[in-house]
Amino acid sequence: MNLPGEVAVMTLPNVTLFPHSLLPLHIFEPRYRRMLEDALESSRMFAVAMQRTGTQRETPLPIAGLGLIRVSVRHGNGTSHLVLQGIARVELGKAVRYRPYRVHRITTLQTRPCNSVAADALLAKVRELLAERLRLGLPFAFPVVAGTRPEPVPAVAVSPKQILCYLDSIKDPEHAADLVTCAVLPRAVERQTILETIDVEARLRRLIRFLLAEIREAK
């Protein structure tokens, strides 16, 4: 898939978009309505960046998720509901313009090669901690995950056993780390930290640290 060199940026508080995940959005602000119209007429892509905390003005964090519009439904009042599929981590570069909505140059962030043996061992620890979370009754907001079909996969109720079986079927440590992060971690700052971590082993280690802290708090 060819990625554009510059894209519109939607800045949202406490929201992260990971590769392979699906993010439902309600588009109602006039500037984002215009952004959606333009995206649908071009690449069908835009980036979602988390708003920097402690600032009043719109200030997106530099590492964001690039998404592809899978489904968009426009309503009679001009608002829309859409499903955005995460396709890449990107770094926001220079702003090309700010009105009517932000457009930034972007650089795609490629995952660095990792030691497969070490990554597999870390992933096994993540699975162990997920099983512990489930035994403790901690919430597991299993997300809608992008598959190979172009339409969104509807969210369904799943049992803890089904969740663990699904995670066991994911052999790619990078994919698994991102999936667990967006499905489990409740704190936006932790999800953003994982999004900004390019090295897979470091990403898994940070995920393990966050999971351990949550489990200790629950005991």
DODO-307196 format. One line per 8 residues: number of its first residue (from 0); for each residue x negated, y negated, z negated of C-alpha. Coordinates in nm, 2 decimals. Example, Ala and Ser with C-alpha at 12.3 -4.5 7.8 and 13.67 -1.06 7.14 Angstrom:
2
0	-1.23:0.45:-0.78 ~ -1.37:0.11:-0.71 .
//
This chain:
219
0	0.00:0.00:0.00 ~ -0.14:-0.34:0.10 ~ -0.12:-0.59:-0.19 ~ -0.09:-0.96:-0.13 ~ -0.37:-1.20:-0.23 ~ -0.13:-1.43:-0.41 ~ 0.21:-1.37:-0.57 ~ 0.48:-1.54:-0.77 .
8	0.44:-1.50:-1.15 ~ 0.73:-1.45:-1.40 ~ 0.62:-1.54:-1.75 ~ 0.81:-1.37:-2.03 ~ 0.76:-1.35:-2.41 ~ 0.67:-1.00:-2.54 ~ 0.70:-0.83:-2.21 ~ 0.44:-0.60:-2.04 .
16	0.47:-0.43:-1.70 ~ 0.26:-0.11:-1.67 ~ 0.19:0.09:-1.35 ~ 0.44:0.37:-1.30 ~ 0.70:0.21:-1.53 ~ 1.03:0.06:-1.43 ~ 1.14:-0.28:-1.58 ~ 1.50:-0.39:-1.56 .
24	1.54:-0.77:-1.53 ~ 1.83:-1.02:-1.53 ~ 1.75:-1.31:-1.31 ~ 1.94:-1.62:-1.40 ~ 1.71:-1.93:-1.42 ~ 1.73:-2.13:-1.09 ~ 1.35:-2.11:-1.03 ~ 1.35:-1.74:-1.07 .
32	1.66:-1.70:-0.84 ~ 1.45:-1.88:-0.58 ~ 1.15:-1.66:-0.65 ~ 1.36:-1.35:-0.61 ~ 1.50:-1.47:-0.28 ~ 1.16:-1.55:-0.14 ~ 1.01:-1.21:-0.27 ~ 1.29:-1.01:-0.10 .
40	1.22:-1.19:0.23 ~ 0.85:-1.11:0.21 ~ 0.65:-0.85:0.02 ~ 0.92:-0.76:-0.24 ~ 0.65:-0.81:-0.51 ~ 0.59:-1.05:-0.80 ~ 0.39:-1.03:-1.12 ~ 0.51:-1.02:-1.48 .
48	0.28:-1.19:-1.73 ~ 0.32:-1.22:-2.11 ~ 0.36:-1.57:-2.24 ~ 0.06:-1.68:-2.46 ~ 0.17:-1.71:-2.82 ~ 0.14:-2.04:-3.00 ~ 0.20:-2.26:-2.70 ~ 0.51:-2.46:-2.61 .
56	0.44:-2.49:-2.24 ~ 0.45:-2.19:-2.00 ~ 0.11:-2.03:-2.02 ~ 0.08:-1.67:-1.88 ~ -0.19:-1.44:-2.01 ~ -0.44:-1.37:-1.74 ~ -0.39:-0.99:-1.72 ~ -0.05:-0.90:-1.58 .
64	0.14:-0.63:-1.41 ~ 0.22:-0.64:-1.04 ~ 0.56:-0.51:-0.96 ~ 0.76:-0.40:-0.65 ~ 1.13:-0.47:-0.64 ~ 1.31:-0.13:-0.60 ~ 1.67:-0.24:-0.64 ~ 1.82:-0.59:-0.66 .
72	2.19:-0.66:-0.70 ~ 2.31:-1.02:-0.65 ~ 2.63:-1.13:-0.84 ~ 2.89:-1.38:-0.74 ~ 2.76:-1.64:-0.98 ~ 2.41:-1.64:-0.82 ~ 2.24:-1.43:-1.09 ~ 2.09:-1.09:-1.01 .
80	1.99:-0.77:-1.18 ~ 1.69:-0.59:-1.05 ~ 1.46:-0.30:-1.12 ~ 1.09:-0.37:-1.09 ~ 0.84:-0.09:-1.05 ~ 0.49:-0.15:-1.18 ~ 0.23:-0.07:-0.92 ~ -0.10:-0.23:-1.05 .
88	-0.28:-0.42:-1.32 ~ -0.39:-0.76:-1.19 ~ -0.59:-1.06:-1.31 ~ -0.43:-1.40:-1.24 ~ -0.66:-1.64:-1.07 ~ -0.62:-2.00:-0.96 ~ -0.26:-2.13:-0.95 ~ -0.16:-2.20:-0.60 .
96	0.15:-2.40:-0.71 ~ 0.37:-2.45:-1.01 ~ 0.70:-2.55:-0.85 ~ 0.96:-2.44:-0.80 ~ 0.79:-2.14:-0.96 ~ 0.44:-2.03:-1.03 ~ 0.22:-1.87:-0.76 ~ -0.12:-1.74:-0.85 .
104	-0.40:-1.58:-0.66 ~ -0.46:-1.23:-0.79 ~ -0.73:-0.97:-0.82 ~ -0.64:-0.60:-0.85 ~ -0.81:-0.44:-1.15 ~ -0.93:-0.09:-1.07 ~ -0.97:0.17:-1.34 ~ -1.33:0.26:-1.41 .
112	-1.43:0.63:-1.37 ~ -1.43:0.82:-1.69 ~ -1.57:1.13:-1.85 ~ -1.29:1.38:-1.78 ~ -1.38:1.60:-2.08 ~ -1.38:1.31:-2.32 ~ -1.06:1.17:-2.18 ~ -0.88:1.51:-2.20 .
120	-0.99:1.54:-2.57 ~ -0.85:1.19:-2.64 ~ -0.53:1.27:-2.46 ~ -0.49:1.59:-2.67 ~ -0.52:1.37:-2.98 ~ -0.25:1.13:-2.85 ~ -0.02:1.43:-2.80 ~ -0.09:1.54:-3.15 .
128	0.00:1.20:-3.29 ~ 0.32:1.18:-3.08 ~ 0.43:1.51:-3.23 ~ 0.36:1.37:-3.58 ~ 0.56:1.05:-3.50 ~ 0.86:1.27:-3.40 ~ 0.83:1.48:-3.71 ~ 0.85:1.15:-3.92 .
136	1.16:1.04:-3.73 ~ 0.99:0.73:-3.58 ~ 1.18:0.58:-3.29 ~ 1.07:0.70:-2.94 ~ 1.23:0.47:-2.68 ~ 1.16:0.69:-2.39 ~ 1.14:0.46:-2.08 ~ 1.27:0.49:-1.73 .
144	0.96:0.61:-1.54 ~ 0.90:0.57:-1.17 ~ 0.89:0.88:-0.96 ~ 0.86:0.94:-0.59 ~ 1.21:0.85:-0.51 ~ 1.28:0.49:-0.40 ~ 1.59:0.46:-0.62 ~ 1.56:0.41:-1.00 .
152	1.59:0.72:-1.22 ~ 1.87:0.66:-1.47 ~ 1.77:0.68:-1.84 ~ 1.91:0.99:-2.01 ~ 1.91:1.12:-2.36 ~ 1.62:1.36:-2.42 ~ 1.52:1.57:-2.71 ~ 1.18:1.54:-2.88 .
160	1.08:1.88:-2.74 ~ 1.17:1.75:-2.39 ~ 0.96:1.44:-2.44 ~ 0.65:1.64:-2.55 ~ 0.70:1.88:-2.26 ~ 0.71:1.60:-2.01 ~ 0.40:1.44:-2.16 ~ 0.22:1.78:-2.14 .
168	0.30:1.79:-1.77 ~ 0.11:1.46:-1.71 ~ -0.25:1.56:-1.65 ~ -0.38:1.21:-1.55 ~ -0.51:1.05:-1.88 ~ -0.46:0.70:-1.73 ~ -0.10:0.76:-1.64 ~ -0.03:0.92:-1.97 .
176	-0.19:0.64:-2.17 ~ 0.02:0.38:-1.99 ~ 0.34:0.58:-2.03 ~ 0.29:0.64:-2.40 ~ 0.21:0.27:-2.46 ~ 0.52:0.13:-2.29 ~ 0.74:0.40:-2.44 ~ 0.62:0.40:-2.80 .
184	0.43:0.09:-2.91 ~ 0.67:-0.16:-3.06 ~ 0.43:-0.46:-3.09 ~ 0.38:-0.67:-2.79 ~ 0.03:-0.76:-2.88 ~ -0.07:-0.39:-2.89 ~ 0.09:-0.32:-2.55 ~ -0.09:-0.62:-2.40 .
192	-0.42:-0.50:-2.55 ~ -0.38:-0.17:-2.37 ~ -0.28:-0.34:-2.05 ~ -0.60:-0.54:-2.06 ~ -0.82:-0.24:-2.12 ~ -0.96:-0.12:-1.79 ~ -1.17:0.17:-1.92 ~ -0.95:0.48:-1.97 .
200	-1.14:0.62:-2.26 ~ -1.13:0.29:-2.44 ~ -0.76:0.26:-2.36 ~ -0.69:0.60:-2.52 ~ -0.90:0.52:-2.83 ~ -0.71:0.20:-2.88 ~ -0.38:0.38:-2.83 ~ -0.49:0.64:-3.09 .
208	-0.58:0.36:-3.34 ~ -0.24:0.20:-3.29 ~ -0.05:0.53:-3.33 ~ -0.25:0.62:-3.65 ~ -0.17:0.28:-3.80 ~ 0.20:0.32:-3.73 ~ 0.20:0.67:-3.88 ~ 0.02:0.56:-4.20 .
216	0.27:0.28:-4.25 ~ 0.56:0.52:-4.22 ~ 0.42:0.77:-4.48 .
//
